[in-house]
Amino acid sequence: MAFLLILILLFSFSSCTPYAEPYKMVEVRLDELHPFEEHGGGSIWYKLRYFDGERVVEKRLDKGSLFFEIRVKGGGLRPISVIPLGVLSPMGGFYEEGMGDTIYLDYETGPFADVMVNAASYRPKVVSEFSFHSLKECGIDANIIDQSDFLEKLYDGELREDNIKFSKIFSLSLTTFPPGYWVSDNPFVPSFTVKRASDPVEFRVFPGVYSFWCKELKVLYVLLLDDDGSLYSSMSTFDPFRL
């Protein structure tokens, strides 16, 4: 019975909302500084993206904007994503009815929130009817969900707790980082020091994009890991505080 109740909450959220809710103001706070800010001692700008209940809204947040307000329509899921410099690992969160008027964004929720903001551009009703709170109540870690498979089933109305597919974790050993201290932009991937050229750096990561900044070299190293394990990398001159 409890399992059935969770599924009803998860995939029939809109049935609890018999009429259109008015718009309301919600305060959004960033739960922590970006690792580049902590290490570099400066401030960076962020790209804000959120689903207000009807459309996806985008705007640039000035440097030092650690809290702000957004206007959203009640009665459904409202994913919120904040992307450092518009390209780095996102912070994110969700507003749902009954959660209070203050939402704290964090890196743990960021990738999945950003996926749901993107999904709202194509299927706003489907996203609005989803419940992130109920997903967590099922004990499912949204960070390791296979995003492509998840969205396909969500769009087709075939998503169930027992058919959610999870991404594979990959072990990587790279010898292409120049010597220096490399700050990870993702708090769940450790920063590291390379003492000599060709020293191996080892990771265990899920598919996604990972960025590392060496302040001394003023270089950004970006890794892209595909679902099939294919790996792509690039390096470029980078100063986060001058962008």
C-alpha positions, 0 to 999 in steps of 0.5 A, spaced: 500 500 500 505 504 501 509 503 495 502 504 491 501 511 495 508 513 493 507 512 485 500 515 486 504 521 489 510 521 484 506 520 477 499 523 479 501 530 482 496 534 478 490 530 481 491 534 487 491 541 484 484 541 482 484 549 480 490 553 477 494 556 483 496 564 483 503 566 482 507 567 488 514 570 490 519 565 492 526 566 495 532 562 492 539 562 496 545 559 494 547 553 499 555 554 498 560 558 494 563 555 487 569 551 489 573 556 484 571 562 488 573 559 494 580 557 492 581 563 487 578 569 492 573 572 487 566 572 485 563 569 479 557 570 475 551 565 474 546 563 469 539 562 472 534 558 469 527 556 472 521 553 470 515 558 472 509 554 471 508 556 464 515 557 461 523 557 462 526 563 464 533 565 463 537 571 466 544 573 468 545 573 476 551 579 477 557 577 481 556 576 489 548 574 488 547 569 493 540 570 494 534 572 490 527 572 488 523 568 483 516 569 481 513 562 480 506 559 479 503 554 484 500 547 483 506 543 480 514 542 480 518 548 479 525 546 477 531 551 478 538 551 476 544 556 477 550 555 472 556 558 474 559 562 468 554 559 464 558 553 463 560 549 469 557 544 474 550 547 476 547 548 482 539 546 483 533 545 487 526 544 486 520 548 489 513 544 490 507 546 494 508 546 501 515 546 501 515 554 504 517 560 501 525 559 501 529 554 496 536 552 497 540 550 491 546 545 492 550 541 487 547 535 489 541 536 486 544 541 480 544 536 475 538 533 475 534 540 476 538 542 470 535 536 466 528 538 468 529 545 466 531 543 459 525 538 459 520 543 461 522 547 455 519 541 451 514 538 456 512 543 461 505 539 463 509 533 464 514 536 468 509 540 472 506 533 474 512 530 477 514 530 484 521 530 486 520 530 493 516 523 492 522 521 488 527 522 494 521 518 498 523 512 494 530 512 496 532 514 489 539 518 487 537 522 482 544 524 480 545 517 478 539 516 473 540 515 466 538 521 464 536 519 457 532 513 459 529 517 464 526 522 460 524 518 454 520 514 459 517 520 463 515 523 456 511 517 454 508 516 461 511 509 462 516 511 468 515 507 474 519 506 480 521 499 478 523 501 471 528 507 472 535 505 469 541 508 473 548 510 469 554 506 469 560 509 473 567 509 470 574 508 472 579 513 469 586 514 469 589 520 466 596 522 464 594 529 461 594 534 466 600 539 467 603 539 473 599 544 478 594 544 483 587 542 480 580 545 483 574 541 481 568 545 479 564 539 482 564 538 489 563 530 489 569 530 484 576 531 489 581 536 487 588 534 486 595 536 485 600 533 479 607 533 481 610 531 475 608 531 468 605 524 466 603 523 473 596 519 473 590 522 476 585 517 477 577 518 478 571 514 479 565 518 475 558 517 472 557 520 465 557 527 464 562 534 464 567 535 469 571 541 469 578 543 473 582 549 474 589 551 475 589 558 478 597 558 477 597 556 470 590 560 468 588 553 465 581 550 465 581 542 463 574 539 461 572 532 461 566 529 457 564 522 459 559 519 454 554 514 456 558 509 453 565 510 456 567 515 450 572 520 453 573 527 450 578 532 453 580 540 452 584 545 455 584 552 454 586 559 458 581 561 463 580 566 468 573 565 472 574 572 475 575 576 468 569 573 465 
